[in-house]
């Protein structure tokens, strides 16, 4: 299930359009059980038709503004409440 939190959509003017595009894609690819998306920069470049420098610049912006936490190839969205979709996922998994 693809899910971008309302708070992130409402506050999207806080980041560039490219940064929000990347954030939304990471949210869509997020594993609801583990809370992160397992992606490489090359995945983002290919999926979103962006240059490498554009991806790095936008990711740095998201990290600096507290929207995203990154560790090697895992990306954890930080902006917004994921509980509504996580709750449905966990209820379905039982």
HELIX and SHEET records of a PDB file:
HELIX    1   1 UNK A    6  UNK A   10  1                                   5    
HELIX    2   2 UNK A   12  UNK A   14  5                                   3    
HELIX    3   3 UNK A   17  UNK A   29  1                                  13    
HELIX    4   4 UNK A   41  UNK A   48  1                                   8    
HELIX    5   5 UNK A   52  UNK A   64  1                                  13    
HELIX    6   6 UNK A   83  UNK A   93  1                                  11    
SHEET    1   A 3 UNK A  37  UNK A  38  0                                        
SHEET    2   A 3 UNK A  74  UNK A  77 -1                                        
SHEET    3   A 3 UNK A  68  UNK A  71 -1                                        
END                                                                             
